[in-house]
Amino acid sequence: MKQFTTMEDKLGLNKFTAFEKTHLSIKPGADPMVVEHKLFICPAKVYELSDKGVPIVSFENCLECGTCRVAAPEEVEWAYPQGGYGVTFKFG
Amino acid sequence: MADEKFDAIVVGGGPAGLTAAYVMAKAGMQVIVVERGEHCGAKNVFGGIFFTNVLKEIMPDFMNDAPIERNVTKRRFALLTPDGEMGGDFKFDKFNKDFSNNSFTVMRSKFDKWMSDKAEAAGAMIITGTVVDDFLMKDGKIAGVKARMEDGDLFGDIIVLADGVNSLLAKKLNFHKELDPASTIIGVKEVIALSEERIRDRFGLTGNEGAAYEYFGYAAKGAIGSGFIYTNKDTISVGVGATIKSLLEHKLNPNDVLEAFKNHPTVAPLVRDGEQKEYSAHLIPDGGYNKLSKLSGDNVMVVGDAAGFVNATLFHEGTNLAMETGKLAGETAIEAFKKKDFSALSLSLYDTKLKNSFPMKDLKQFRNTGKTLEHSPKMFEKYPILFGELVSELFTVDGEPKWNKEKRLLTKLLTSENPFSLLKTLIDMRRVII
């Protein structure tokens, strides 16, 4: 049986319904390096830095756990996604 | 919805909220449950065992149609070293009879949906796909909630906050502070399909029996955490959890910890050749007694994970604590409803009931667990490695006379670690985990 180990493959197992607007963001004025210093902890690896050092937030992959919110409360703006959107666990 | 007014509004359709709703609806109250997932359970994740002692009390016939995976008759605890394990287990046939020790593996997406159907059948209204962001205030008091939708104002006399571990609403009321990274665990898990026959053979089970394997020690790449495997009907749940603080310090991503756990030499044979079905993540409030939320106020009560009711010791209980708090909040609401008094004083009956309840007593007994684990990082790296070396060398067959070997290993132990420090850690551990 093929084993999925990359994040992309693993997230591909789940059902996601992306809303048009993000429910996650880095607060204006926050140091983008928080992505490297803290947000590596995100279980879905939602946060990345672009080549130019700009945070990329792939909110559509969010597992809605809240880890980023607790790890970086000063830098992360966090809300629940719109009702009925986001991840839907089949097993949970 | 602006014209409607409910006797109670429950925010969040998990075990705590649905129990509260069920109890209140049964007593004839007009109850609405507001759930953000497309159905109750759609956003809910746990490790794997639903403890049904409270469920049995309020729904004695639950075994007839509840979506149960397996009856947990076998529990195993192991201390992982980087390349091995030292463990022990117990399995009792009596756990397979009657209510199976009230320990069942379930899939929350199905189970919570089933519970919401029961609450609905009892008379509660369930609306799904709806997020609640704020409260409605009137004369300085909570008069309802604001759902994120057009015309989303909902009025109610009592608000039960069952919105889970992140509980943004209780935070808005200043009932508790932001979760502390040192006492908040991020758990990640995979559900992996295996045939029923393979599950029975691998875990030593018969029929519908289930197993719960818990892994301590070096289970999270040296971070403060643990791992687990739970058997479902034709899937297994494999996961790890570690404190956010510890993962930050170790620069670890939870999924990398999970991959390492799945590839551990003693775990890999149990999970291999399966088909991955789902990858999920969820926070666990591990702060215990010392970090509990304020529990009630004017027109409002907080239940379950939202209030911090998880027993993260060796017992790993959560769903039953959630249900008990939901039940007690429901009973309190019924009394308040009869008196038409929804003041903080009236609802403080919930606090009083909780004081004598098993969730509160258990959390109180183990109130130092989180702190002790946080201050015992050696239990997660240094000691498992040391114990593994001592035990494996002791049992290495190499012709060295046993007297020599035992003396040599004792010297090794005493030079590797201050014996008083080791003893203190072991005594502390015993106190906080069982």
Interface residues (C-beta under 8 A of the other chain):
Chain A: M1 Q3 F4 T5 M7 K10 L11 L13 N14 K38 F40 I41 C42 P43 A44 K45 L63 E64 C65 G66 T67 R69 V70 A71 P73 A79 Y80 P81 Q82 G83 G84 G86 V87 T88 F89 K90 F91 G92
Chain B: R36 G37 E38 G41 A42 K43 N44 V45 F46 M107 R108 S109 K110 D112 T128 G129 T130 V131 D133 A147 R148 M149 V165 N166 L168 E178 L179 D180 P181 T184 I186 V188 E190 V191 T235 S237 I244 L247 L248 K251 L252 N253 P254 N255 E259 D273 G274 E275 Q276 K277 E278 Y279 S280 A281 H282 L283
